[in-house]
Amino acid sequence: MNNSTRRCVWDRIKNFLRTALCLIACLGIQYSHTIIAAQERILVAIKKPVVDLNTHSPCPSNLPASPELPGTCPRAHQEPFNKIGYCCAGDCYSKEENEVLTVEYPDIVYGFDEKTNQPRSTFCMYRKYVEPCSEALLSVLPSPVYAQEPTVVLTRPWNDFSVGTRFRRVPQYDQGDTYAVLIMDYEDNIAKIAYVPTHNALNEEIRDSVSKRHLFVEISNNVVDAANADGTEGDVMRVIPYVWGGSSFVNSYADKTPDNNAFYLEDGSWHRKGERNPYTGYDCSEFVMRMAKIAGIDFLWKTTVVIESQRPSLGLEDELQEGDLIWVKGHVMIVSNIVRGELIEACGYSSGYGRVHRIALKERFEDIESYADLLEKYYGKEPVRFKSRNGEAAAKSQEFKLLKLID
């Protein structure tokens, strides 16, 4: 057998193993609640930089509804380029681009079935946004398993691709301060090599829980800072907007006070002025989930309801750590710096912020100057009262929990 034949055989073996790994990753998790029969599923990959996903509308009673449009689920989630899921083979091979597909992502859980208690992980999207995964395409896509093979994940936007986008790396072609990655050009149906600046991406590696936690906090801070990296508009800084169901960052937006028309209500939803195709940004729980996934943390929980039910509370014997979560009904925040008394959150519009930001505890809570104050209230089972952007305390106080990021 000559060298050329050996390489051909080895490539076929690798493709087979790669397909098997993807199937194990996607099918091995026991989320059999889906309406798609296992033998009919095929893998599909998102082929747009960012895609809006919906759940069936109107929302079932146990699913999170849009606060602006009660009873409906517009933009329930977003996923970036290269994300692999699976759907019914017959639907995915349809030529009708505007056919609505049901696609399942086993690593994203937004609720539980009321009768079976099985996790809900299925979303709706248009056929035109996904591509069925042939063996050739799977050889270009990153493995669904974190750090299973050379892979980089974006920690800053790059070439219209969102933070959180993963690419298969080809390290033998790295050049200087860039990572060489494979990108499928779907128009020409050919894989191409592109070069991602190292400061825009993270090389996926197997890390211990301590390193993952530190990386989660570091990435969260860096993403907040990246929004303003391109400068200001006059005296106005740029921010990542709060977006209901948002789980992406491609564009930053000007941040102004409400008096200067920073954001506006349209068709029942809040928006900032700027690029809206799609409207990229985060809601509170999606920001936590996306940053955790970038850091290699197995964090499946998409909504505050599920996060509260799946993450353990801080006990008397536990020490609060950076990366742990502050939870109130309908909202979740990240403990980002204990010494400086700071948190990171995707904060809604009713507070006057409508953005992802790093903020001092004393600016968000009444009568709390430090994490020592917060812990005193927590162990004393006392509620907290939020403050708005103009410093006014909310009319009602809220019970809260401190949840562990990692067991």
C-alpha positions as CSV (number, residue, x, y, z in Angstrom):
1,M,0.0,0.0,0.0
2,N,1.6,3.3,-1.0
3,N,1.6,6.5,1.0
4,S,-1.3,8.1,-1.0
5,T,-3.5,5.0,-0.5
6,R,-2.6,5.0,3.2
7,R,-3.6,8.7,3.6
8,C,-6.9,8.0,1.7
9,V,-7.8,5.1,4.0
10,W,-6.8,7.0,7.1
11,D,-8.9,10.0,6.0
12,R,-11.9,7.7,5.6
13,I,-11.3,6.2,9.0
14,K,-11.0,9.7,10.6
15,N,-14.2,10.8,8.9
16,F,-16.0,7.7,10.2
17,L,-14.8,8.2,13.7
18,R,-15.6,11.9,13.5
19,T,-19.2,11.1,12.5
20,A,-19.5,8.6,15.3
21,L,-18.2,11.1,17.8
22,C,-20.7,13.7,16.7
23,L,-23.5,11.2,16.8
24,I,-22.5,10.1,20.3
25,A,-22.3,13.7,21.5
26,C,-25.7,14.6,20.1
27,L,-27.6,11.4,20.5
28,G,-25.9,9.9,23.6
29,I,-27.5,12.4,26.0
30,Q,-30.9,11.0,26.9
31,Y,-33.2,13.7,25.8
32,S,-35.7,11.4,24.2
33,H,-38.6,13.8,24.7
34,T,-38.2,15.1,21.2
35,I,-40.9,14.4,18.7
36,I,-38.3,13.3,16.2
37,A,-37.7,9.5,16.1
38,A,-34.1,8.6,16.8
39,Q,-33.7,6.6,13.6
40,E,-34.9,9.5,11.5
41,R,-32.5,12.1,12.8
42,I,-29.7,13.7,10.9
43,L,-27.1,16.2,11.9
44,V,-27.4,19.8,10.6
45,A,-25.1,22.8,11.0
46,I,-26.0,26.5,11.1
47,K,-24.6,28.3,8.1
48,K,-25.4,31.9,9.0
49,P,-23.3,34.0,11.4
50,V,-26.2,34.2,13.9
51,V,-29.6,32.7,13.7
52,D,-32.7,33.5,15.7
53,L,-34.5,30.4,17.1
54,N,-38.0,30.2,18.4
55,T,-40.1,27.8,20.4
56,H,-43.6,26.9,19.4
57,S,-45.9,29.8,19.8
58,P,-48.0,30.4,21.8
59,C,-45.8,29.2,24.6
60,P,-46.8,26.2,26.7
61,S,-47.6,27.2,30.2
62,N,-44.2,26.0,31.6
63,L,-42.0,27.7,29.1
64,P,-40.6,31.2,29.5
65,A,-42.6,33.9,27.6
66,S,-41.4,37.2,26.3
67,P,-41.9,39.8,29.0
68,E,-42.8,42.3,26.3
69,L,-45.3,40.0,24.5
70,P,-46.9,37.8,27.1
71,G,-47.9,34.3,25.8
72,T,-45.5,34.3,22.9
73,C,-41.9,33.1,22.4
74,P,-40.2,35.4,19.9
75,R,-36.5,34.9,19.6
76,A,-36.4,32.3,22.3
77,H,-32.7,31.7,21.6
78,Q,-29.8,32.4,19.2
79,E,-27.1,30.1,17.9
80,P,-23.9,31.0,15.9
81,F,-22.3,29.6,12.7
82,N,-21.2,26.0,12.8
83,K,-23.5,25.0,15.7
84,I,-24.5,21.3,15.2
85,G,-28.0,20.0,16.1
86,Y,-30.3,17.4,14.6
87,C,-33.6,17.2,13.0
88,C,-35.9,14.9,11.0
89,A,-34.2,13.8,7.8
90,G,-37.2,14.2,5.6
91,D,-37.6,17.9,6.6
92,C,-33.9,18.8,6.5
93,Y,-33.5,17.5,2.9
94,S,-36.5,19.6,1.8
95,K,-35.8,22.2,-1.0
96,E,-38.4,24.6,0.5
97,E,-36.1,27.2,2.2
98,N,-38.9,28.8,4.3
99,E,-40.1,25.5,5.7
100,V,-40.0,25.6,9.5
101,L,-37.8,22.9,11.0
102,T,-37.7,21.5,14.5
103,V,-34.0,21.3,15.5
104,E,-32.8,19.8,18.8
105,Y,-29.7,20.9,20.7
106,P,-29.2,18.5,23.6
107,D,-26.7,20.8,25.3
108,I,-29.3,23.5,25.8
109,V,-32.2,23.1,28.3
110,Y,-34.9,25.7,28.7
111,G,-37.6,23.7,30.6
112,F,-39.0,20.3,31.5
113,D,-41.9,18.4,30.1
114,E,-44.8,18.7,32.6
115,K,-45.8,15.0,32.2
116,T,-42.5,13.2,31.6
117,N,-40.1,15.7,33.3
118,Q,-37.8,15.3,30.4
119,P,-35.7,18.3,29.4
120,R,-36.9,20.6,26.6
121,S,-34.2,21.3,24.0
122,T,-36.0,21.7,20.7
123,F,-36.3,25.0,18.7
124,C,-37.8,26.1,15.4
125,M,-36.0,27.8,12.6
126,Y,-36.1,28.1,8.8
127,R,-34.7,25.4,6.6
128,K,-32.5,28.0,4.8
129,Y,-30.4,28.6,7.9
130,V,-29.0,25.0,8.2
131,E,-27.1,22.5,6.1
132,P,-27.4,18.7,6.4
133,C,-24.1,17.3,7.6
134,S,-22.4,15.2,5.0
135,E,-19.1,13.4,5.9
136,A,-17.3,16.1,4.0
137,L,-18.9,18.9,6.0
138,L,-18.3,17.1,9.3
139,S,-14.6,17.1,8.4
140,V,-14.7,20.9,8.4
141,L,-16.9,21.5,11.4
142,P,-15.6,21.6,15.0
143,S,-16.5,18.6,17.1
144,P,-19.6,19.2,19.4
145,V,-17.4,17.9,22.2
146,Y,-15.3,20.7,23.8
147,A,-11.6,20.4,23.0
148,Q,-12.1,17.0,21.5
149,E,-9.9,18.1,18.6
150,P,-8.0,21.4,17.8
151,T,-10.7,24.0,18.1
152,V,-10.8,27.8,18.7
153,V,-13.8,29.7,20.0
154,L,-14.3,33.4,19.5
155,T,-14.1,35.6,22.6
156,R,-14.5,38.8,20.5
157,P,-16.5,39.4,17.3
158,W,-14.6,38.6,14.1
159,N,-15.6,39.1,10.5
160,D,-19.3,39.3,11.4
161,F,-19.1,36.1,13.4
162,S,-20.4,36.2,17.0
163,V,-18.6,35.6,20.2
164,G,-19.0,31.9,21.0
165,T,-18.6,30.8,17.4
166,R,-16.3,27.7,17.2
167,F,-14.0,26.8,14.3
168,R,-12.0,23.7,13.6
169,R,-8.3,24.7,13.9
170,V,-5.6,23.5,11.5
171,P,-2.5,24.4,13.7
172,Q,0.0,23.4,11.0
173,Y,-1.1,26.5,9.1
174,D,-1.0,29.0,12.0
175,Q,0.8,32.2,11.0
176,G,2.3,34.6,13.6
177,D,-0.4,35.9,15.9
178,T,-3.3,34.1,14.1
179,Y,-5.0,30.8,14.3
180,A,-5.6,29.0,11.0
181,V,-9.2,27.7,10.9
182,L,-11.5,25.9,8.4
183,I,-14.6,27.7,7.2
184,M,-17.2,26.2,4.9
185,D,-18.1,28.6,2.1
186,Y,-21.7,27.4,1.4
187,E,-22.1,29.4,-1.7
188,D,-19.1,27.8,-3.4
189,N,-19.5,24.6,-1.5
190,I,-15.8,24.5,-0.6
191,A,-13.8,24.6,2.7
192,K,-11.4,27.5,3.0
193,I,-8.7,28.4,5.4
194,A,-9.0,31.7,7.3
195,Y,-6.9,33.3,9.9
196,V,-8.4,34.5,13.2
197,P,-6.3,36.9,15.4
198,T,-5.3,35.2,18.6
199,H,-6.6,38.1,20.7
200,N,-10.1,37.4,19.2
201,A,-10.2,33.7,20.1
202,L,-9.4,31.1,22.7
203,N,-7.8,27.7,21.9
204,E,-10.0,25.1,23.5
205,E,-8.2,22.9,26.1
206,I,-9.1,20.4,28.8
207,R,-9.0,22.4,32.1
208,D,-9.7,21.6,35.7
209,S,-12.7,23.2,37.5
210,V,-10.6,25.9,39.1
211,S,-9.2,27.0,35.8
212,K,-12.6,26.9,34.1
213,R,-14.1,29.1,36.8
214,H,-11.3,31.7,36.4
215,L,-11.6,31.6,32.7
216,F,-15.4,32.1,32.9
217,V,-14.9,35.3,34.9
218,E,-12.1,36.5,32.7
219,I,-14.1,36.0,29.5
220,S,-17.1,37.6,31.0
221,N,-15.1,40.7,31.9
222,N,-13.3,40.8,28.5
223,V,-16.6,40.6,26.5
224,V,-18.0,43.6,28.5
225,D,-14.8,45.5,27.8
226,A,-14.7,44.5,24.1
227,A,-18.0,46.3,23.4
228,N,-16.3,49.7,24.0
229,A,-13.0,48.7,22.3
230,D,-13.7,50.6,19.1
231,G,-14.1,53.9,21.0
232,T,-17.0,56.1,21.8
233,E,-19.5,58.2,19.9
234,G,-18.7,61.6,21.2
235,D,-19.0,61.2,25.0
236,V,-21.2,58.1,24.6
237,M,-19.6,54.7,25.3
238,R,-20.7,51.6,23.4
239,V,-22.3,48.6,25.0
240,I,-23.8,45.1,24.2
241,P,-27.5,45.5,24.4
242,Y,-29.9,43.5,26.5
243,V,-31.8,41.3,24.0
244,W,-34.6,39.0,25.1
245,G,-33.5,35.5,23.9
246,G,-30.2,36.9,22.8
247,S,-27.1,34.8,23.0
248,S,-24.6,36.6,20.7
249,F,-22.3,39.5,20.3
250,V,-21.4,40.9,16.8
251,N,-22.2,44.6,17.1
252,S,-21.9,47.1,19.9
253,Y,-24.5,49.9,20.3
254,A,-24.4,53.5,21.6
255,D,-25.3,53.8,25.2
256,K,-27.3,56.9,26.1
257,T,-29.6,57.9,28.9
258,P,-33.4,57.4,28.3
259,D,-33.8,61.1,27.9
260,N,-31.5,61.0,24.9
261,N,-33.5,58.2,23.2
262,A,-31.1,55.4,24.1
263,F,-33.7,52.7,23.4
264,Y,-37.2,52.6,22.3
265,L,-40.3,50.3,22.3
266,E,-41.4,48.8,19.0
267,D,-44.0,46.1,18.5
268,G,-43.8,45.4,22.2
269,S,-40.0,44.9,22.3
270,W,-37.2,47.1,23.4
271,H,-34.4,48.0,20.9
272,R,-31.4,50.2,20.6
273,K,-30.5,52.1,17.4
274,G,-28.2,50.2,15.3
275,E,-27.8,47.0,13.2
276,R,-30.7,44.6,13.7
277,N,-30.3,41.8,11.2
278,P,-30.3,39.9,13.5
279,Y,-30.4,42.0,16.7
280,T,-27.5,40.6,18.7
281,G,-27.0,40.8,22.4
282,Y,-27.8,38.8,25.5
283,D,-30.4,38.3,28.1
284,C,-29.2,37.5,31.7
285,S,-29.3,33.7,31.6
286,E,-28.1,33.4,28.0
287,F,-25.1,35.5,28.9
288,V,-24.2,33.2,31.7
289,M,-24.7,30.0,29.6
290,R,-22.7,31.3,26.6
291,M,-19.7,32.5,28.7
292,A,-19.7,29.1,30.6
293,K,-19.7,27.2,27.3
294,I,-16.8,29.2,26.0
295,A,-14.9,28.4,29.1
296,G,-15.6,24.7,28.7
297,I,-18.1,24.4,31.6
298,D,-20.9,21.9,31.0
299,F,-23.6,24.4,31.6
300,L,-26.9,23.4,29.8
301,W,-29.3,25.8,31.6
302,K,-30.8,28.5,29.4
303,T,-33.4,30.1,31.7
304,T,-33.4,31.5,35.2
305,V,-36.0,29.0,36.2
306,V,-33.9,26.0,35.1
307,I,-30.7,27.5,36.5
308,E,-32.3,27.9,39.9
309,S,-33.6,24.2,39.8
310,Q,-30.3,22.7,38.6
311,R,-27.5,24.7,40.4
312,P,-26.9,24.1,44.1
313,S,-27.3,26.9,46.6
314,L,-24.3,28.2,48.6
315,G,-24.3,26.5,52.0
316,L,-23.0,27.6,55.4
317,E,-19.9,25.5,54.8
318,D,-19.2,27.0,51.4
319,E,-17.2,30.0,50.5
320,L,-18.5,32.4,47.9
321,Q,-16.3,32.4,44.8
322,E,-16.0,34.6,41.8
323,G,-18.1,33.1,39.1
324,D,-20.9,32.1,41.4
325,L,-24.3,33.4,40.6
326,I,-26.7,35.8,42.3
327,W,-30.3,34.7,41.5
328,V,-33.6,36.4,41.9
329,K,-36.9,35.3,40.3
330,G,-36.5,36.2,36.6
331,H,-32.9,37.4,36.8
332,V,-29.3,36.1,37.3
333,M,-26.0,37.9,37.8
334,I,-22.3,36.9,38.0
335,V,-20.1,37.5,41.0
336,S,-17.2,39.0,39.1
337,N,-14.9,40.7,41.7
338,I,-15.4,40.1,45.4
339,V,-12.7,42.5,46.6
340,R,-14.1,45.4,44.5
341,G,-17.7,44.4,45.1
342,E,-18.6,44.1,41.4
343,L,-21.0,41.9,39.5
344,I,-21.6,41.4,35.8
345,E,-25.1,41.1,34.3
346,A,-27.3,41.5,31.2
347,C,-29.6,44.1,32.7
348,G,-33.1,44.8,31.3
349,Y,-34.6,48.1,30.2
350,S,-37.0,48.8,33.1
351,S,-33.9,49.6,35.2
352,G,-32.8,52.3,32.7
353,Y,-29.7,50.2,31.7
354,G,-30.7,47.8,28.9
355,R,-27.2,46.5,28.5
356,V,-24.5,44.0,29.5
357,H,-22.3,45.7,32.1
358,R,-20.0,45.4,35.1
359,I,-21.3,47.3,38.0
360,A,-20.7,47.8,41.7
361,L,-23.0,46.2,44.2
362,K,-23.8,49.5,45.8
363,E,-25.1,50.8,42.5
364,R,-27.4,47.9,41.9
365,F,-28.6,47.2,45.5
366,E,-29.9,49.4,48.2
367,D,-27.9,49.2,51.5
368,I,-25.3,46.8,50.1
369,E,-21.7,48.0,49.9
370,S,-19.8,44.7,49.6
371,Y,-20.2,41.0,49.3
372,A,-19.9,40.7,53.0
373,D,-23.1,42.7,53.2
374,L,-24.7,40.5,50.6
375,L,-23.7,37.3,52.5
376,E,-25.1,38.7,55.7
377,K,-28.5,39.2,54.0
378,Y,-28.3,35.8,52.4
379,Y,-27.6,33.9,55.6
380,G,-30.1,36.0,57.4
381,K,-32.7,35.2,54.7
382,E,-33.3,38.9,54.1
383,P,-34.5,40.1,50.7
384,V,-32.7,42.7,48.6
385,R,-34.0,45.8,46.8
386,F,-32.6,46.8,43.4
387,K,-31.7,50.3,42.4
388,S,-32.3,51.8,38.9
389,R,-29.9,53.7,36.8
390,N,-31.0,57.0,38.4
391,G,-30.4,55.6,41.9
392,E,-34.1,55.0,42.9
393,A,-34.8,51.9,44.9
394,A,-37.5,49.5,43.6
395,A,-40.9,49.5,45.2
396,K,-40.6,45.8,46.2
397,S,-37.8,43.8,47.7
398,Q,-37.0,40.4,46.3
399,E,-35.8,37.1,47.8
400,F,-32.5,35.9,46.4
401,K,-30.2,33.0,46.3
402,L,-26.4,32.5,45.8
403,L,-25.8,29.5,43.5
404,K,-22.7,27.6,42.7
405,L,-21.4,27.9,39.2
406,I,-19.6,24.5,39.5
407,D,-20.3,21.7,42.0
